[in-house]
Amino acid sequence: IYWNCAAVKHLSLGVAGLGCEDALIHLLNFVWPNIFEESPHVIQATCDAIEGLMVSLGPNVILAYTVQGLYHPARRVREIYWKIYNMLYIYAADSMVLGFPVIEDEGENFYARTTLELFI
């Protein structure tokens, strides 16, 4: 598993921007279940592969996979999903804004993203 994740990482970094997104999504689906492994080496290799896929696919694709487990009832599941979310936030916080849902204003709270809405 370790070598497979390393191969996916280097492959995804090598083809970044070449229009191979459908194949990279397939590789992401191959790598993603390995985040629940026990071995620290495999977990690190999986996170490295996800980082490489984040560069080639964009952070919003990885965010779509990550959001599903952020509030899971099991603590072990939440921990790894929050680790991946924090990795996304550190490397691509500005790009993740487009992936967040639009929330309607309610009462005293205003959720408008006016700067972003100017570009759309």
VENZIKA-V343855 format. One line per field, one symbol per residue. ss: DSSP state (H for helix, E for strand, L for the rest). A space follows every 10 residues. Layout:
ss = ???
This chain:
ss = LHHHHHHHHH HHHHLLLLLL HHHHHHHHHH HHHHHHLLLH HHHHHHHHHH HHHHHHHLHH HHHHHHHHHL LLLLHHHHHH HHHHHHHHHH HHLLHHHHHL LLLLLELLEL LLLHHHHHHL
